[in-house]
């Protein structure tokens, strides 16, 4: 007669420890997974619900009215295609005042502004504006040139001379044409230039 063999129903000691360890690991893994999902969810929620007050003035996007040039100081929302130069030109009738806008908004790179940014537009004092536009006897490029001729000195360039003569460094081509200068970068000390008025 054949004897029936039965498998032992009880696990040996090592198998029990192994099962228990796997059970604890799966519980820990599940708890850690839930915590990770919860943290990621909170971060995503906070990112999309960020309060504009937490942003600096140059990054805030408010749906407000732009200040008019007569009502400075105030705020201006950058539009598509704007540059600090064009904004300064709009508010100060002098695009070269863009440095004042960069300073007022703590911009480290004045070429990086984006549509929707809200900029502080400070009111400039009369002295700052007149220096840039050539008011008074001096400009930011040096003493104002009021005569019809100018003798070039060491360190001059046509843009600087145009700024001193007209308050606009981009008017250098007017001087170049009046003096038949082919290369505006090549002027020498002692040259006498005609300053067309």
C-alpha positions, 0 to 999 in steps of 0.5 A: 500500500502506498503511503500518502505524503502530505506537504507540511502546512507550516512554513519554516522560520526563514520563509516567514521572515521573508514574507514579513519583510516583503509585506513591510516593504510593500507598505513602506513603498505604498506610503512613500508613493502616496507622499510623493504624489501629494507633494507633487500635487501641492507644488503644481497647485501652488505654481498655477495659483501663484499670487501676483503679489509674490512677483517683482514689479517687472513680472506682475501681470495686471489688467490695469490701465497704462499710465499716460505720459502726463500722469507719471509715475505709474505702470505700463503693461508691455505689449507685443513688439515693445522694447524699453527704447520704444517705451521710453520714447513714448513716455519721455520723447527720448528713447535713450532714457530706457536706462532709467526704465531698466533702473526703476524696474531692476532689469539686469538685461534691458533686452529681455522684456516680455508682453504682459510684464508690468513696468514701473514708469518713473517721472524723470526730473527736468534735469535728467531729461534736458541732459539727454535731449540737449537742453541747457549747455550740456548733454550726456555726450559732452558740451552742446555744439551750437555752431555750424562747424566743429573741430574733431578732438581725440575720442570723438565719433560721429554719433557723439558729435550728433548727440552734442549737436542735435541731442540725437546720436542717430543723426550722425548720418546727417553730419556724414553726408554734409561732410562727404564721409564714406565711413562714419567710423573714420574721423580724425582729430583736427578735421573740421566738420560742417554741422548742418542746421 
